[in-house]
Amino acid sequence: MGALLVSAADLLTQRVTGSALLLVGVVTGVGGGAYLAWLLRAERKADRV
């Protein structure tokens, strides 16, 4: 999942800005944070956490 997230962030950033490498980290952080929040919420609903 991590490789997919980084690849998607790279492609999205290249399409939007050209080749700003700093923004790849920002997009990866936002996407990864959202995915982590979703995982935590799913685990909490299943009473595993």
RANORGI-V835526 format. One record per backbone hydrogen bond with DSSP energy under -0.5 kcal/mol. NH is the residue of the N-H (numbers start at 0). CO is the residue of the C=O. If there is no record, write none. Layout:
nh=<NH/NH>
co=<CO/CO>
This chain:
nh=<4/5/6/7/8/9/10/11/12/13/14/15/16/17/17/18/20/22/23/23/24/24/25/26/27/28/29/30/31/32/33/34/35/36/37/38/39/40/41/42/43/44/45/46/47/48>
co=<0/1/2/3/4/5/6/7/8/9/10/11/12/12/13/16/18/19/19/20/20/21/21/22/23/24/25/26/27/28/29/30/31/32/33/34/35/36/37/38/39/40/41/43/42/42>
